[in-house]
Amino acid sequence: MAKPAGESAPIVRIFLSSPSDVAEERKIARELIEGELQKHPSFRHLKLEVIAWDDPNARIAMLANLTPQESVNNARPRPSTCDIVVVILWARMGTPLPETVRKPDGERYLSGTEWEYLDAINSTRKPKPDVLVYRRTEKPR
């Protein structure tokens, strides 16, 4: 947790990661974190900051010469640098990353969501981020 300059409340950065089929769940998670949790007596002494590619107040320019994941990585803190990472899944993993983006073992990432998840769990930050994985259980339409 970092303390912002001039403020006494420590910042807890919460990274939201998910493919596009759980847009409603992302919205609910954002509203819960920024609204209800931020006002709850247990968390009022903290500043909860949501880190997400689809932040309505801070749009990301998706540059034509970069992959969407590279644009997100350049514009937002990486999951490995956050305090909490929330991964939301349902029927799909997301958009595959290009051939040039590989895991350390040479294998391809299934998607940006997998890249974000692995970036978080392989963090060298002390303490490592807490990683929470949620799965929508309703049958896909």
TALINTA-V285980 format. One record per residue. N is the residue number from 0. OMEGA is omega in degrees with one decimal (NA if undefined). Layout:
BEGIN
[[N | OMEGA] [N | OMEGA]]
END
This chain:
BEGIN
[[0 | 178.8] [1 | 174.6] [2 | 178.2] [3 | 179.6] [4 | 177.2] [5 | 178.9] [6 | -178.9] [7 | -177.4] [8 | 174.6] [9 | 178.9] [10 | 172.8] [11 | -179.0] [12 | -178.1] [13 | -178.0] [14 | 175.5] [15 | -179.4] [16 | 177.4] [17 | 171.6] [18 | -172.2] [19 | -177.5] [20 | 178.0] [21 | -179.2] [22 | -179.7] [23 | 178.5] [24 | 176.6] [25 | 179.9] [26 | 179.4] [27 | 179.8] [28 | 179.3] [29 | -179.3] [30 | 178.9] [31 | -177.4] [32 | -174.6] [33 | -178.0] [34 | -172.7] [35 | -178.6] [36 | -178.5] [37 | -178.9] [38 | -177.8] [39 | -179.0] [40 | -179.1] [41 | -174.2] [42 | -175.9] [43 | -179.3] [44 | -179.6] [45 | 170.8] [46 | 179.0] [47 | -176.6] [48 | 178.5] [49 | 175.3] [50 | -176.8] [51 | -178.9] [52 | -175.3] [53 | 179.7] [54 | -177.8] [55 | -179.2] [56 | -179.1] [57 | -178.7] [58 | 178.2] [59 | 173.2] [60 | 177.4] [61 | -174.6] [62 | -176.3] [63 | -177.4] [64 | 178.1] [65 | 171.5] [66 | 176.2] [67 | 179.8] [68 | 178.2] [69 | 177.5] [70 | 178.5] [71 | -178.6] [72 | 179.8] [73 | -173.7] [74 | -175.0] [75 | 172.4] [76 | 177.7] [77 | 177.1] [78 | -177.2] [79 | -179.7] [80 | -177.9] [81 | -179.9] [82 | -178.1] [83 | 174.7] [84 | 178.8] [85 | 178.7] [86 | -179.3] [87 | -177.4] [88 | 173.3] [89 | -172.3] [90 | -177.4] [91 | 178.2] [92 | -178.5] [93 | -177.5] [94 | 178.2] [95 | 176.0] [96 | -178.6] [97 | 179.5] [98 | -174.4] [99 | -179.6] [100 | -173.3] [101 | 172.3] [102 | 179.1] [103 | 179.4] [104 | 177.9] [105 | 179.6] [106 | 177.5] [107 | 171.2] [108 | 176.5] [109 | -176.4] [110 | 173.0] [111 | 177.8] [112 | 177.7] [113 | 178.8] [114 | -178.8] [115 | 178.4] [116 | -178.6] [117 | 176.3] [118 | -180.0] [119 | -174.9] [120 | 177.6] [121 | -179.1] [122 | 174.3] [123 | 179.9] [124 | 176.0] [125 | -4.8] [126 | 176.9] [127 | 175.6] [128 | 169.3] [129 | -178.2] [130 | 179.7] [131 | 179.7] [132 | 178.2] [133 | 179.7] [134 | 173.8] [135 | -173.2] [136 | 177.4] [137 | 176.8] [138 | 177.7] [139 | 179.6] [140 | NA]]
END
